[in-house]
Every structure is written in C-alpha cells, then in structure tokens.
Amino acid sequence: MRTPVSIGLIGTTDASIVAALAPRIERLGFHALWLNDVPGGDSLAGLRVASAVTDRLRLATGVIPLDRRPAPTLDLDGIPAERLMLGIGSGRAEHPLALVADGITVLRGATDAEIFVGALGPRMRRLAAERADGALLNWLTPRTATATTAELHETADGRQVRSVLYVRTIAEAAARAALDAEIARYEEVPTYAANFARLGIRPADATIDGARRLADYDAAADEIVLRAITPGGSLAELERFVETTAAWVEHRE
C-alpha cells in the first residue's frame, strides 16, 4: 500500500488561490490540503475556503501555535469535522508540554476532528502517541523519518496513531533559490539547528526535488505532505507544482 501524499501551502496563500487550487488537488487524488498557521495567515480561514469548493479532500492545519491562538478561541465553524485534521503546536510557550496537553483536552471536548501534535522532540512525540491521533514531523530524511515513525508507533502501544511528515518540495529548477532560502532560514532557528545536529543530518537532505526523492520517502511515514516551494507562490506556479507532483505520485516505483 502506497503512503498517502498531501499538499502543503503556506497559510498566507491568498484565498482566491486556495479556492482555485483546492478542487484541482482533490481531482488529482491527493489525500489532504495542509495550511500552516502564521501571523497574517489564518489556516482555519483558508480551510473554510477549501471546504466550500471540495467534497472529499481532507483539510488540515499544520500547525496552529497555541501560545498565539489558544485552543478555546479557535473557530472551527464551516469546516466539516469528519474532514478536519487539526494540527496544533506549542509555539514559543514557556511550558510547551502542558500547553499542548491542555489544548488536546479542550479540543477533544469541542470537535470530533482528528488532532495532530507538531512534535520536534521526544517528549512532545510521546504526548502525541499517548493523547493525540498523530504527530506532525518536520525536516527529516527518509532514514530519520522511518526511525521516528517506528518510535511513535511503539510508544503508542497499540493506539492507532499516525505520523505525518512535512517535506519541503520543489517541482522546477526555478524554485531552487526559494528552497535554499527556506533551508537557510531554518538553519538559523536554534531549536531546528540543535535537532539537525542531534540527528546528524543536513536540512538540504530532508527535501524533495524529483520523483526519485519522493520514492525514497515512501513508507517513511504514514502520510507525506509535499510542502510546495515555488519561485513566487503564484497560482500558475502552484498549478504546475500539483500537476507535476501528482505525476510523481502516480508513477512511484
């Protein structure tokens, strides 16, 4: 069975682009549309737009930082719970584990949507394994993703918990500079820099730039999210991205 593959967009993607792109993502057979949540980019607002123009596509947030957007304040109206995968994280909270644990409790009482925890380190992954429906992983090579997924399943001790892996992806050579800038930005984030060092990996090795690299990730996680990196984020570029990567998915060896 092939690993489900999804598309990830930055949360600041214009609503008109989301509305135009989401039906194409659904038609091409991708599992879900993930929108990350950043200042100026409300993932839930974007998913409402996508929900209105699709019928089956799963809709996911990757992730909402609860230090900036507390769980009780999240407006989930307009997004069908049976299609929603609600990714949450700690942001820069002083007590991250407690914040996310409380957030899971609040959201379990508010929605039937699946809950995923953004989990960089082992303690947050344990919380995801014990309390959530899955963990959202980031910047891992195929080898480290496979090991982390195995650890997550073992820690879950029989619970049905899924690993979802975000992988920065380009589908054309013109996007290389944008990918390099994304890599450089994360190399300067202390928590990610420490994690790269701890795992002994280079962030450039945790990216996808062609069909062969996608095949390397097959079975490394329970779902792969191709986080779209394009030269300028235009609709035309993103349409090319989803068409090209859909062909990669279709022809995986």
N, C-alpha and C positions, 0 to 999 in steps of 0.2 A: 504494500500500500504506500503510495507516494505521500510525502509530507504536504499538508495543505500550505498554500502560498498566498499571502495577502499583500496589499499595497499600503504603504505608509506615506502620509503627506504631513508637511509642517502645518501647525494649527493656524498660521496666518494666511493660508491659502484662501484667496478670495471666494466668497460664497458662489459667485457665478461660475467659477472654475469647478468647484465641488459639484455643483448642480449639473454641469455638462459632463464631467468625468465619471461620476459615480455610476450612471447606467452603463457606461462602457466597461468599467471594472467588473460590474455584475455580469454583463453579457459575455465577457471573456473568461469567466469561470473562476475568478479569484475568490478566495474564502471570505475575506473581510476588507474593509477600509478602516485603517487606523489613522487617527489625527492626534498629534501630540498637543499638549496644552502649554502655551507660553504666554507671557504678557502681551496683550494685543491680539491673541489668537485663542478664542474660546472653543475648545474641542467639542463641547456639547452643542453649541450653536451650529457648528459645521455639520455635525452628525444629524441634526434635525433636518438640515437641507438635504443631506444624502438620503435620509429615511423617506422623504417625500417623493423622491424620484426613483426609488428602487423597491423591490418586493422581497428579495431573499438575502441580499448581501448582509453579512454580519457587520456591525458598526461598533467601533472600539476607540477608546481613549488611551493614549499611551505617552505619559501618564499625567493624571491631574495631581499637582503637588498640594497636599492637604494643609501645609503651612500657609499657603497663599489662598487656597479655596477650601475652607473647612467642609467636612462631609455633610453637616446638616444644611449647608447653604446650596448644595448642588441641585440644580433644576433639571430633573430627568424627564419632564413632560415632553411629549411629542416624539419620543424615541421608544419604539416597542421593546419592552424588557426582554422578550424572547430572542431579539436580535442584538441586544446590547452586551458588549464586553467592557466592563468598567474598570479601566486601569487606574490605579492610584499609587501615589508615592509620598515620601516624606519631605521632599524639597530640601530645605536647609534647616529643618526643625532641630531644636536643641535636644529633644528626646524622640528620635525618629521611630523607634520600635513601638513605643506607647502610642504615639500619634496614629500610626497606621493600624495598630490593633484596635484602637477605639473607632477609627474610621470604618473598619470592616464591620464592627458591631452595629454602628449606626446605619450603614448601607444595607446590611442584611435585613434590617427592620423596615427599610424604605423601598426596596426593589427586589424583584426576582432575577435581575440581571446577574450574569457571572461577574465575579470580582477577581481581578488580577493585580498582583503587587509588583511594582517596579523594584527589583531586588539585585543590587550590585554585590553585596557581601553575604557571607554565610548565615548570619543571624536573621537578616531580612528574608533570605530564601527559606529558612526554617519556618518563619512565621507564615510565609506563603504556603508552604507544604502543609502546615497544620491547620490553617484557618481560611485560606482563600481557595479559589478554583484554579489558580495557576500563578506562575511567576513570569514577569516580563524581563527578559535578559537583553543585554546590550553590549556591543563591541566585543564579541567573542569569535575566535577562529573556529572552524569545524571541529577541531580536536577538543578545544576547551569547552565548546558548547555541548558536545557529546558527553563529556565527563560531568558537566554541571547538570545536564538533564538527568543523567543517571543518579546523581546525588539527590536531586529533587524528588524523583520517584521513590528512592529508597527511604528518604526522610518521611515521605507521605504515608508510608507503612500501610498501603492498601487503599488509601483515599484516592479518588480519581482527580489527579492534579496534573495540569499541562504546563509545559514550558513553551513560551513564545519568544522568539529571538528576532530582534530588530537588526537588520544588516543594511548599512549604507550601500547604495547600489547606483551605478551609472550604466546607461544603455547606449551612450555615444561618446566618442572621443572628446567632443567639445565640452563635455561636463567634467573632464578630469581636473581642471583648475578649481572648480567648485568643490569637488570631493577632497582635493588636497587642502583647501581652506577649512573644510569641516574637520578633517583629521587634525590639523594644526590647532584648531580651537579646542578640541577635546584633550589634546596632549597637554594643554595649559590648565586644565581643570584638575586640582590636586587629587580629588578622590579617584578620578579616572586614571591619572598618571600613576598613582600608587597601585591601582588594580592592574594596569598594564605591566608594571614592574613585578608585581607579585606573581602574575601568571606567566611572565617571561615572553610576552607577545608584543608585536608592533601593531598599532591600530590599522595601518595600511593592510595588514594581513587578515583583518576582520572585515573586509569589504568584498563586494561582488562587482565585477566588470565584464561579465560574459556568461554564456550558457554553461561552460565548464565549471566555473566557480560556483554557480548555483547548484550544479550536480554534486559538488563537494559537500554542500550543506544538507543534502537530502538525508533525513533521518537523524540529523544532529540535534533537532528539537522537535516538538510536537506541532509547531507552526512556525513558518518563516515569514517575516514581514520585510518586503523589499522597500526600504525607506528611500523614496525617489529623490535622487540628486540630479538636477538638470542645470543647464547653463544659466537660465534666468527665471525658471518657475512659470513660464507661460503655458497657456492651455495647449498650444500646438506641441510644445516640448513634452508635456506630460502625456498627451495622447500618443506621441511616438514612444514614450517610455513604456506605457502599459501595453501597447501593441507588441513591442519588441520583447518585453519580458514574458508576455503571455506565450509567445512562440518558444522561448526558452523552457518554460514550464511544460508545455505540450510535448516537447521533444527531449525531455530528460532521459538519459540512458539508464 
